[in-house]
């Protein structure tokens, strides 16, 4: 990466997510780093009631603390019959994936309308403020029992087409997933954003 590269902090301790974003932005003048490069940064909470507000909150806090561009995301599952729950509380729906899935299936026991969607919002911020936000969604239905061993979270009970997300390979999932769609939209807009920053 050349010396004119712009540092982009991915506000996540998930190395797989950092690697995915690095691959997605290959060829652009950015140096992608994860939170492991900034061990003294404060922990970021998710205090808001929308994915966008949480993503923007985390991105701005990371950008101001690290003094560089920062990218953050918030995502979750919205189930029609549950009024959009668990939504922004998806990660806190149980102590682990098995408990979260068990609770969801119990709440949907006997429910015929099992439509759901995954939502992801990624937000980009600089130390001075929010630069943009991008949303990706994927529609599906909740199965009556888990299927597949790939993925994480609610992937084993989220049916997209004829397979759950946990039955897809990583590449297949990235092609259709909410996070993949949001990140590709971000990547498409990033060159213009970088041009604007460099010419400001």
C-alpha positions in Angstrom: 0.0 0.0 0.0 1.4 3.4 -1.0 2.2 6.2 1.4 -0.8 8.1 0.0 -3.2 5.5 1.3 -5.9 6.6 3.7 -6.2 4.6 6.9 -9.6 3.0 7.4 -10.3 1.5 10.8 -12.9 -1.2 10.8 -14.5 -0.9 14.3 -14.7 -4.6 14.9 -12.7 -7.2 16.7 -13.9 -9.8 14.3 -10.8 -10.6 12.2 -13.0 -12.4 9.6 -15.0 -9.2 9.0 -11.8 -7.1 8.7 -10.4 -9.6 6.2 -13.6 -9.5 4.2 -13.6 -5.7 4.0 -9.9 -5.7 3.1 -10.6 -8.1 0.1 -13.6 -6.0 -0.9 -11.6 -2.8 -1.0 -8.5 -4.2 -2.7 -7.2 -1.8 -5.4 -8.5 1.3 -3.6 -6.0 3.6 -1.8 -6.9 2.5 1.7 -5.1 0.8 4.5 -7.7 -1.4 6.3 -6.9 -2.0 10.0 -8.9 -3.6 12.8 -9.4 -2.7 16.4 -6.3 -4.9 17.3 -4.2 -1.9 16.0 -5.9 0.3 18.6 -6.0 -1.6 21.9 -6.7 1.5 24.0 -9.8 2.5 22.2 -12.9 2.6 24.4 -15.5 -0.2 24.0 -18.5 0.9 21.9 -22.0 0.1 23.0 -25.2 0.1 20.9 -27.5 2.4 22.8 -29.9 3.3 20.0 -33.1 1.7 18.7 -32.2 1.7 15.0 -29.4 -0.1 13.1 -28.3 3.1 11.5 -28.0 5.1 14.7 -26.0 2.3 16.3 -23.6 2.0 13.3 -23.1 5.8 13.2 -22.5 6.0 16.9 -19.8 3.3 16.8 -18.2 4.7 13.7 -18.0 8.2 15.0 -16.6 7.1 18.4 -13.9 5.0 16.7 -13.0 7.8 14.2 -12.7 10.4 17.0 -10.8 8.1 19.3 -8.3 6.9 16.6 -8.1 10.1 14.5 -8.8 8.4 11.2 -11.7 7.2 9.0 -13.7 4.5 10.7 -16.3 2.0 9.4 -18.8 0.3 11.7 -21.9 -1.8 11.2 -24.9 -2.9 13.1 -27.1 -5.8 12.0 -29.9 -8.1 13.1 -32.9 -10.1 12.3 -36.4 -8.7 11.9 -39.3 -11.2 12.0 -42.7 -10.0 10.7 -44.9 -12.0 13.1 -42.9 -10.6 16.0 -43.4 -7.0 15.0 -39.8 -6.7 13.8 -38.2 -8.3 16.8 -35.5 -9.2 17.8 -34.2 -6.3 15.6 -31.4 -4.3 17.2 -31.5 -6.6 20.2 -30.6 -9.7 18.1 -27.2 -10.2 19.7 -28.8 -9.9 23.1 -31.6 -12.3 22.5 -29.8 -15.0 24.4 -26.5 -15.9 26.0 -25.3 -17.8 22.8 -26.4 -18.8 19.4 -28.2 -21.9 20.5 -30.2 -20.0 23.2 -31.1 -17.3 20.7 -32.3 -19.8 18.1 -34.2 -21.7 20.7 -36.0 -18.6 22.0 -36.9 -17.5 18.4 -38.3 -21.0 17.5 -40.3 -21.1 20.7 -41.8 -17.7 20.0 -42.8 -18.8 16.5 -44.2 -22.2 17.5 -47.5 -22.6 15.7 -47.1 -19.4 13.8 -47.7 -19.8 10.0 -46.3 -16.4 8.9 -42.5 -17.0 9.2 -41.3 -14.2 7.0 -38.2 -12.4 8.1 -35.3 -10.4 6.9 -31.7 -9.7 7.9 -30.7 -6.0 8.0 -27.2 -4.5 8.0 -26.2 -0.8 8.1 -22.6 0.2 7.7 -21.6 3.7 8.5 -18.4 5.7 7.7 -17.2 8.5 9.9 -14.2 10.8 10.1 -13.1 12.6 13.2 -15.3 15.6 12.2 -18.5 13.6 11.6 -20.5 11.0 9.7 -19.7 10.7 6.0 -22.4 8.2 5.0 -24.4 5.1 5.7 -25.4 2.1 3.5 -28.0 -0.5 4.1 -28.3 -4.1 2.9 -31.1 -6.6 3.4 -31.9 -10.2 2.6 -35.4 -11.6 2.7 -36.2 -15.1 3.9 -38.4 -17.3 6.2 -37.6 -18.9 9.5 -37.4 -22.7 9.4 -38.9 -24.9 12.1 -35.5 -26.5 12.9 -31.9 -25.5 12.4 -30.2 -26.7 9.2 -26.5 -26.4 8.2 -23.3 -25.9 10.1 -21.8 -22.9 8.4 -22.4 -19.3 9.5 -23.4 -18.0 12.9 -26.2 -16.4 14.8 -29.6 -17.1 13.2 -28.1 -18.4 9.9 -29.2 -22.1 10.6 -32.9 -21.1 10.7 -33.0 -18.4 8.0 -34.1 -19.9 4.8 -33.2 -18.0 1.6 -34.3 -19.8 -1.5 -34.1 -23.5 -0.9 -31.2 -23.4 1.6 -30.5 -21.7 5.0 -27.6 -19.3 5.2 -25.8 -21.9 7.3 -26.0 -24.3 4.3 -24.2 -21.9 2.0 -20.5 -21.6 1.5 -18.9 -18.4 2.7 -18.7 -17.1 -0.9 -22.3 -17.9 -1.6 -23.4 -16.3 1.7 -21.4 -13.1 1.0 -23.0 -12.8 -2.4 -26.5 -12.6 -1.0 -26.1 -11.5 2.6 -27.3 -8.3 4.1 -23.7 -7.4 5.2 -22.3 -8.3 1.8 -24.8 -6.0 0.1 -24.3 -3.1 2.4 -20.5 -3.4 2.1 -20.6 -3.6 -1.7 -22.7 -0.4 -1.8 -20.2 1.3 0.5 -17.3 0.1 -1.6 -18.9 1.5 -4.8 -19.2 4.9 -3.2 -15.8 5.0 -1.4 -13.7 6.2 -4.4 -15.9 9.3 -4.7 -15.8 9.9 -1.0 -12.0 9.6 -0.9 -11.7 12.0 -3.9 -13.8 14.5 -2.0 -11.7 14.1 1.2 -8.4 14.5 -0.7 -9.6 17.6 -2.6 -11.2 19.3 0.4 
